[in-house]
């Protein structure tokens, strides 16, 4: 196949996570459409999700975390130099970057080299650009406003950006929801010996697993366990919490699981306990496989996905009490649970890969 258009996708790493899954699937889509696709990672990391064999993965800088000013200055200089050299040599038709650090580095480089680029933020700006210092907020607004589009997965995120004075005049936003991930067929063999409630995500305070564990402690049901799939910096704190609450036999941190479809289909229900989101992939995944869901009504995304009482339950964010009540209600009301499960699967139509990536394709082709 002759590959006419050259696309670069950029992100900090391709380790497991919602943004990493979306950008991997997006790269696969364009590769199968006949584009030449390169994945650029600012830091070294082995891809967690499947990439088509012909997609090149380039890691710019070895991932060494140091806070010293001189190291950060060196790191920034090396990153910019390598990006300039790479993009000047390859001359991609368009660059698509995900998440703040990749957006800034790629945006600066593309402005210098006059290459079309799109940026995308995947979680609430209150935890990304709005937390930057005054200069970096100003710089972000300049870089983002000169992009062909700022792609966000939920409408609410646009208002989140405009809380920041630097972004109030920025108007090039595009909303493209996250797609349903494609999984292999679910296995009939049990993945766990007891009934279980499932939650999935990076082990980070943002995901609210500490709140979920406290809510689980108060449940009236003793014949069901809680499984949390994911890895991250909060593992040690969560393990200590589980030990302190004497839940070691019933709450399990099971790490990344390649066969998540088996867990979604066998779970009694799925819980999203996040303090904030952008547009939670794991909620979309669980619903697509018919798992009854409870989700916090956090900023942003769950309210765009769940119609309360119809295809899931939305509860006040940061509330152990309301989270516990919603879980108890779902577990004790089989009629509600079946209704939510059946309606949830309609997301396979609204958020299909084909519909979502066709929007990306139209957007990118308009700027090549």
N, C-alpha and C positions, 0 to 999 in steps of 0.2 A: 504494500500500500504506500502510495506517495503521500507524505504528510506535509501539507502546505503551510499550515499555521503553527507557530511555535508559542506555547504557553508555559509560563513559569508560575508555580504555586509556592507560596512561602509561608512558613510558620516557625515558631521557636524550636519545637521538636515534633516528632511523630509518635511520641509515647502515647499510651492509652488515654482517651478523653473524648468528650463530645465533639469539640472543634477538630481534633485530629481525625476522628472517624468521618466527619463531613468532608474535610478537604481531601482525604484519601479516596472517598467515593466519587468526589467531583473530578479528581484527576483521572480515575478509571473511566468515568463517563466520557470525558473529552478524548482520552486516548482511543477508546473504542469508536469514537466519532471520526477518527482520522487525524487528530491533532498530534503534534509532537509535544510531549508533556515532560516537564522536569519539576521535581519537588526539591525546594531549597529549604534546608533546616539551618537556623542560625546556630544551633548547638548540635553536637553529636548525639544521635539516639537511633536505636534500631526501630524501624516502623512496627507499630503494634497491630496494624490492620493490613489486609491484603492489598497489594498494589500489582497491577498488570506488569508482566515481565519486561516490557519495553519502556517502562517509566524509569528515568534516571533519578536517583536520589543523591543530592549533594549536601554534605554537612560542612559548614563554614569554619567553625571554631570549636575546639575541644571544650566540653562543658565542665569548666572548673569554676566553682563558686567562691569568689573572694569579694570582700566589701571595701578593701583599700581603694582610695581615690586613684592612685597611680595605676593600679590594675584595671580599674573600670575605664580609665582613659585609654590605656593600651588596648583593652578589649574593643572599645568603640572604634578606635583607629583601625585595628585589624579587620573588624567586621565591615566597615565602610570601604576600605581598600579592596577587600576580596569581592564584595558585591559589585563595585565599580568595574573591576577587572572581568568578573564573570559576565555581567550583563552587557558590557561593551563588546566582549568577544562573541557572545551568543546572539545578541540583539533579538530578544523575544518580541513577538507582536503585541503581547499584553502580559502584565504581571498581576496576579491575584494574591493578596496576602491576608492572613487571618491573625487576629490578636494584636495588641498594642505594640509590642516591641518589634515584631515583624513588619507591621504597618508603617511604623516610623522609619525604620532602616530602609525598607524597600521604597517608600514614598520619597525619601530624600534622594536615594540613588536614581530613581526613575525621573525625578525632576531635573537632576543634573544632566542625565543622558537623553532627556526628552522621549521617554518610553511611556505609552499609555499604561495606567495602573488602576486597580480597584482595591479598596481596603474593606475589611469586614471585622466588626466586633461581635463577639458571641455571648458575652455576659453584660450585665448592667454596667453602664459607664461609671456609676458610683464606686465601683471597685477597680476601675481601669483609668481612663483618661481624667476623670474628675478628681482623682487622688494625686495627680501629678502636681509638681510645683508650678508657680505662675509661668515661668518661661516655657516649660514643657507643655503646659496646657495651650499656650499661645502657638507653639510650634506644631502641636498635634492638629489644631484647628486649621492652620495654614496648609499642612501636608494633606489632611483629609479633604479640605475644600477644593484642592487642586486635582483630586482623584476623579476618575470618570464616574464613580459612584461609591457611596458608603453603604455597604450592604449589611443590614441587620435582620435578625430572624423574627423580631416581634415589633409591633407598632409602638408599644410603650417605651421601647429603648430610645426612640427619637426624642420624646419628652425628657428622658433621662439625660441625653446629651445637652439639651437646651437649658438645663439647670446651670450649666457651665457658661458663663458670660462669653467666653471665647467662641462658643459654637452657636450663639443665637442667630447669627446671620448666615449660617451654613444651611444649604437647601438641597444638596445632591444626595439625599437618602433614598435607598431602595429597600423595600421589605420583601425578603424571600424566606419563607418558613423552612425549617429543617425537614428533610425527607425521612420517610420510613426506611430504616436499614433493612437490607435483605439478609435473611438468615437461611442456613440450611434447614432441612427437615428436622423437627423435634424428635427426640428419642423417646421410646416408650418405657425404657428402664428408668427406675427412680434415681434421681441425683442426690437424694437425701432421705434418711430412714424415717423421719417424722414430718408431720405437716409443718409448713413454714410460710412466714411472711418475708417478702423479698424487698431489698433496696439496693440500688446500684449507683456508683459514682466515685469520683476521686475522694480519697480520705482527706478532706479539707474542711475547715470550720464552715465555709460557705454552704456545704451540703447538709449541715444540721443533723448529722448522725448522732451527736451527743443528745440532742433533743428527742430524737426517735428512740434511742435506748432508754431514756427516762420515761417516755410515754409507754414503751413496751413493758416496763417494770410494773406499771399500774393496770395492765390489761386483766380482764376477768378470766381469760382463757389460759389454761396451764398446759394444754396439749399441743401447743404450737410454738415453734422456735422462730427466731429472727436471723436471717442470713443477709450479710452486707457484702456485696461484691465490689472490689476496687482496691487500689493501693494509694498511698500518699503520706504526707508528712504527719498526719494526725493519728497514724496507726497506734503509736505507743500510748498516746493520751486516751484513745478509745479503749485500748486493752486494759488500762488502769481503771477506767470508769466501769467497764464490765466486771472487773474483779471486785471493785468496791461495792457494786450493787448486787454481788453474789449471783451473777447471771452467766458465768462461764459455761454452764451446761446448756444454756438456751439461746445465747447470742454468739454467733460465729462470724468472724471476719474471714471471708473465704478467698480474698485476693481476686485477681483478674480471672475470668472464666471464658474460654473460647466458645463454649457451648451455652451461651446465655439463653438461647431460645428454649433449652430444656428447663431452665430455672423459671423463666417467665411463664411457660405453659403449665408447670407443675405447682407454682406458688398459689397459696390461698388468696393472696392479694399482693399488690405492689404499693409501696409508700415512697413518695418524694417529700422529703422533710427540709428542703433547702431554705436557707435564709435569703438567697437571691439567685437568680438565673438569667439567662438570655432567652433561651428557648430550649427546654430540657429534652435532649435526645432520648434519654432513658425512659422518660414518660411516654414519648411517642412509640418507642419500641414495645414497651409493656402493653400499651393499648392495642397496638397492631396485632399482637398475639392473643388478644382476648383476656388479658389479665385485669380484673377489677382494680381500680386505682383510687388512692387518696393522695392529694397533693396540697402543699401549702400554697396559698394565694400570694406568692412573693413576687417581687419585681425581678424579672419580667417573664412572661411566657405561659405559665400554667393557665391563666385566665383566657388566653388565646386558644388553648387546646381543650380544656375541660368546660363543658356546660354543666354546671352543678346539678346534681341529682339525676342527670340523664346518662352521661357517659363516664361519670366519676364524681368524686366529692372534693370540693375545694374547702380548705379550712384556713383560718387566720394564721399568718406566718408567726414564727417564734412563740407558739403557744403549745406547751406540753399537754395542757388540759384538752384543748380542742382536737389535737392530733389523736390523743388517746380515745376520745369519744367517737371520732369518725372511724377509727380502726375497729373499735368494739361494735359499732353499729353495722359496719360492713360484714364482719364475721358472724354476727347474730341474725342477719336478715338475708336469707338465701334468695328471696325474690328480687330485692334491690341489687344484690351481687350479680345475679344473672342478667338483669336489665343493663347494668353498667358494662358488664363484659361484652354483651352483644352489640351495644351502641358504640363501644370503644373501637371496635374493629372497622367502623366506617372511616377511620383515619387512614386506612390503606388506600382509599380513593382520593381524599382531599390532599394527602401528603405523599403521594406516590413519587418514587424516584423520577419517573418520566416527567411528571408535571413540574416538579421542583427544578430539576436540572435543565429543562427546556427554558425556564425563566433565566437561569444563569447563562445559557448558551445565547439567547437573544440579547442579553445585556452585553456580553463580551463581544459578540459579532458586530454590535452597533458601534464599537469603539476600536476595532482592528483596522 
